[in-house]
Amino acid sequence: MPARNAGTVGTVPARPHTILSCAVSLDGCLDDATANRLILSGPDDLDEVDELRSRSDAILVGAGTIRADNPRLRVRDHGRVAAREAAGKSAHPLRVTVTSSGQLNPGASFFAGPGMPLVYCPARATAKLTEKLGNKAMVIEAGQELTLAAVLADLYEERGVTTLLVEGGARILRDLLAADLADELRLAIAPFFIGDEAAPRFAMPAHYPHGPGAPVTLADVRRLGDLVVLHYRLSSPAGNGSRQ
């Protein structure tokens, strides 16, 4: 799809098919409260997420995830990389993040390539962030107040993203679910508790469209080693955000 302007966000209603993927403890934590990243996934789960990555046009994480986990967001399996290239796609999905503060380290793995990642930010942070990141990323102004609806619309209309994989963190997942901007949820549950009220949690407090009167649809339940993976389809009760 041709871009109207490479540095601004257009107001359009369409968005990519959006899949949320995360792993949690039995008490719903995405991590513990220590400085070291807690590994919740096993090798089989990581391989499934890698398959999801290979079938996505772009991967979105919040700036907090980049600061805390320093993810590379690449397809790990060489066969899947080769299959993408054989299909005329880039070797790895487009990397995307959003930031309100602009606090991103240009040396983070997110910016190491290949390809040019996208960084969405509000107008007040654009100039400083563009100067900080230089040629390591395309900085895109997302209006006076950054919204995920505008980001998803821009990805679809201006960047040609039709399938988006979202891998966190807690606020990104909460905001997409609460705004009814997701189509699928893949939730891997590890067989232990964190038990720390300071630990980041999945489904932070918010007004969610899928309450007791409008539950999501459980599409699949599977065991992967010691983990249980739940796959939900999210259909909008009001029909506003769903792409079913």
C-alpha positions as CSV (number, residue, x, y, z in Angstrom):
1,M,0.0,0.0,0.0
2,P,1.5,3.4,-0.9
3,A,2.5,5.6,1.9
4,R,0.9,9.1,2.0
5,N,3.6,10.4,4.3
6,A,6.5,8.4,5.8
7,G,6.6,10.5,9.0
8,T,3.0,11.0,10.1
9,V,0.0,8.9,11.0
10,G,-3.2,9.0,9.0
11,T,-6.6,8.6,10.5
12,V,-8.1,5.4,9.1
13,P,-10.5,2.8,10.5
14,A,-8.8,-0.4,9.2
15,R,-6.1,-2.3,11.1
16,P,-4.1,-5.5,10.9
17,H,-5.3,-8.9,12.2
18,T,-3.7,-8.7,15.7
19,I,-2.5,-11.6,17.8
20,L,-1.5,-11.2,21.4
21,S,1.1,-13.7,22.7
22,C,2.4,-13.9,26.3
23,A,3.4,-16.3,29.0
24,V,2.3,-15.9,32.6
25,S,2.7,-17.7,35.9
26,L,-0.2,-19.4,37.7
27,D,-0.9,-16.1,39.5
28,G,-0.9,-14.1,36.3
29,C,2.5,-12.5,36.4
30,L,4.4,-11.7,33.2
31,D,7.7,-11.5,35.1
32,D,9.0,-11.2,38.6
33,A,10.2,-7.9,40.2
34,T,13.9,-8.6,40.0
35,A,16.3,-7.0,37.5
36,N,16.8,-10.4,35.8
37,R,14.3,-11.6,33.2
38,L,12.3,-14.6,34.4
39,I,12.0,-17.4,31.9
40,L,8.4,-18.5,31.8
41,S,8.4,-20.4,28.5
42,G,9.8,-23.8,27.6
43,P,11.5,-24.8,24.3
44,D,8.3,-26.1,22.7
45,D,6.5,-22.9,23.6
46,L,9.3,-20.7,22.2
47,D,9.2,-22.7,19.0
48,E,5.5,-22.1,18.6
49,V,6.0,-18.4,19.1
50,D,8.8,-18.5,16.5
51,E,6.3,-20.0,14.1
52,L,3.9,-17.2,14.9
53,R,6.7,-14.7,14.2
54,S,7.4,-16.3,10.9
55,R,3.8,-15.9,9.8
56,S,3.5,-12.2,10.9
57,D,4.3,-9.1,8.9
58,A,5.3,-7.2,12.1
59,I,6.0,-7.7,15.8
60,L,5.1,-5.0,18.3
61,V,6.5,-4.6,21.8
62,G,6.4,-1.6,24.2
63,A,9.4,0.5,25.0
64,G,9.4,-0.9,28.5
65,T,9.9,-4.4,27.1
66,I,12.9,-3.2,25.1
67,R,14.4,-1.6,28.2
68,A,13.8,-4.7,30.5
69,D,14.3,-7.6,28.1
70,N,16.4,-6.3,25.2
71,P,14.6,-8.6,22.7
72,R,15.9,-9.1,19.1
73,L,12.4,-9.9,17.7
74,R,13.7,-12.1,14.9
75,V,12.7,-15.5,13.5
76,R,15.1,-18.0,15.0
77,D,14.5,-21.1,12.8
78,H,16.6,-20.9,9.6
79,G,14.0,-23.0,7.7
80,R,11.3,-20.5,8.5
81,V,13.6,-17.6,7.5
82,A,14.2,-19.3,4.2
83,A,10.5,-20.0,3.7
84,R,9.7,-16.3,4.2
85,E,12.4,-15.3,1.7
86,A,11.1,-17.9,-0.8
87,A,7.7,-16.3,-0.6
88,G,9.1,-12.9,-1.4
89,K,9.0,-11.5,2.1
90,S,11.8,-10.0,4.3
91,A,13.8,-12.5,6.3
92,H,12.2,-11.2,9.5
93,P,9.1,-9.3,10.4
94,L,9.1,-5.6,10.8
95,R,10.0,-4.6,14.4
96,V,7.7,-1.9,16.0
97,T,7.6,-0.2,19.3
98,V,5.7,2.7,20.9
99,T,7.0,5.2,23.4
100,S,5.6,8.2,25.2
101,S,8.8,9.3,26.9
102,G,11.3,8.6,24.1
103,Q,13.5,6.7,26.6
104,L,15.1,4.2,24.3
105,N,18.8,3.1,24.0
106,P,20.1,3.2,20.4
107,G,22.3,0.3,21.3
108,A,19.4,-2.0,22.2
109,S,19.1,-5.2,20.1
110,F,15.8,-4.0,18.8
111,F,17.8,-1.5,16.6
112,A,20.5,-3.9,15.5
113,G,18.8,-5.0,12.3
114,P,18.2,-6.4,9.9
115,G,15.9,-3.8,8.4
116,M,14.7,-0.5,9.7
117,P,12.4,-0.7,12.8
118,L,9.5,1.7,13.4
119,V,9.2,3.8,16.6
120,Y,5.9,5.6,17.2
121,C,5.8,8.5,19.6
122,P,3.7,11.6,20.4
123,A,4.5,14.9,18.8
124,R,6.4,16.3,21.9
125,A,9.0,13.5,21.7
126,T,9.5,13.3,17.9
127,A,12.4,15.7,17.3
128,K,14.5,14.6,20.3
129,L,13.9,10.9,19.5
130,T,14.8,11.3,15.8
131,E,18.0,13.0,16.8
132,K,18.8,10.3,19.4
133,L,18.1,7.3,17.1
134,G,19.5,8.7,13.9
135,N,19.4,6.2,11.1
136,K,18.7,3.3,13.4
137,A,14.9,3.6,13.2
138,M,12.1,5.5,11.4
139,V,10.5,7.7,14.1
140,I,6.8,8.3,13.4
141,E,4.8,11.0,15.0
142,A,1.5,9.6,16.2
143,G,-0.3,12.8,17.1
144,Q,-0.4,14.9,20.2
145,E,-1.4,11.9,22.3
146,L,-0.1,8.5,21.1
147,T,-2.9,5.9,20.7
148,L,-2.6,2.3,19.7
149,A,-5.6,2.6,17.4
150,A,-3.7,5.2,15.4
151,V,-0.6,3.1,15.4
152,L,-2.4,0.0,14.1
153,A,-4.2,2.0,11.5
154,D,-0.9,3.4,10.2
155,L,0.7,0.0,10.2
156,Y,-2.1,-1.3,8.0
157,E,-2.6,1.6,5.6
158,E,0.9,3.0,5.3
159,R,3.2,0.1,6.0
160,G,1.2,-2.8,4.5
161,V,1.0,-4.8,7.7
162,T,-1.9,-7.2,7.6
163,T,-0.9,-9.6,10.4
164,L,0.6,-8.1,13.6
165,L,2.0,-10.2,16.5
166,V,2.2,-8.4,19.9
167,E,4.5,-9.7,22.5
168,G,4.0,-7.2,25.4
169,G,4.5,-5.7,27.8
170,A,1.8,-5.4,30.4
171,R,0.4,-2.0,29.4
172,I,0.4,-2.7,25.6
173,L,-1.5,-5.9,26.2
174,R,-3.9,-4.2,28.6
175,D,-4.5,-1.3,26.3
176,L,-5.1,-3.4,23.2
177,L,-7.6,-5.7,25.0
178,A,-9.4,-2.9,26.7
179,A,-9.7,-0.9,23.4
180,D,-11.0,-4.1,21.6
181,L,-8.1,-3.9,19.1
182,A,-7.0,-7.6,19.2
183,D,-8.4,-10.7,17.3
184,E,-6.6,-13.6,19.0
185,L,-4.9,-14.2,22.4
186,R,-2.3,-16.9,22.9
187,L,-1.7,-17.4,26.6
188,A,1.0,-19.8,27.9
189,I,0.7,-20.7,31.6
190,A,3.8,-21.8,33.5
191,P,3.4,-24.2,36.4
192,F,4.5,-22.0,39.3
193,F,3.6,-18.9,41.3
194,I,5.4,-15.5,41.6
195,G,3.6,-14.2,44.6
196,D,5.0,-10.7,44.4
197,E,2.6,-7.7,44.3
198,A,5.3,-5.7,42.6
199,A,5.6,-8.1,39.6
200,P,4.1,-7.0,36.3
201,R,0.8,-8.7,35.6
202,F,-1.3,-9.7,32.6
203,A,-4.6,-7.9,32.3
204,M,-4.0,-4.9,34.5
205,P,-7.1,-3.2,35.8
206,A,-9.2,-1.7,33.0
207,H,-12.7,-1.7,31.5
208,Y,-12.6,-4.7,29.2
209,P,-15.3,-5.3,26.5
210,H,-15.1,-9.1,27.3
211,G,-16.8,-9.2,30.7
212,P,-19.0,-12.0,32.1
213,G,-21.8,-11.1,29.7
214,A,-19.5,-11.2,26.6
215,P,-16.9,-13.8,27.1
216,V,-14.1,-14.6,24.6
217,T,-14.2,-17.9,22.6
218,L,-11.8,-20.7,23.7
219,A,-10.5,-22.1,20.4
220,D,-7.8,-24.5,21.7
221,V,-6.2,-25.9,24.8
222,R,-2.9,-27.8,24.5
223,R,-0.1,-29.1,26.7
224,L,3.5,-28.2,25.8
225,G,5.8,-29.8,28.3
226,D,4.9,-28.5,31.7
227,L,3.0,-25.5,30.2
228,V,-0.6,-25.2,29.2
229,V,-1.4,-23.0,26.1
230,L,-4.8,-21.4,25.8
231,H,-5.8,-19.9,22.5
232,Y,-8.8,-17.5,22.5
233,R,-10.6,-15.8,19.7
234,L,-11.7,-12.3,20.6
235,S,-15.0,-11.2,19.0
236,S,-16.2,-7.8,19.7
237,P,-19.6,-7.7,21.5
238,A,-20.3,-4.3,19.8
239,G,-18.7,-5.3,16.5
240,N,-16.3,-2.3,16.6
241,G,-12.9,-3.8,16.9
242,S,-13.2,-7.3,15.5
243,R,-11.8,-8.4,12.2
244,Q,-13.5,-11.9,12.4
